[in-house]
Amino acid sequence: MALNFQQLGMLAKLKSAFSTFQQEHPKFMPFIHAVKGDACRKDSIIEISIKSPEGRNYTTNFRVTEKDLELIQMLKDMQENQ
């Protein structure tokens, strides 16, 4: 599947946004690398909590699938190819 110029532009924006995200949140990727092997595998549970500035807590979780692992690998590859 060939990418058109608009898609290439969006990929460039995504790469730039991901780079900015990494700079603004330097602990995130080391955390991902720490859990990628043994902890983050199929059927693991990922739980995410967010606390709003007003103090409200929001929490959700999901079971890791093979497709999730593929996405994580793609993000890892993107980071390594910078």
Order of alpha helices (4+ residues) and beta strands (2+ residues): alpha-alpha-beta-beta-alpha
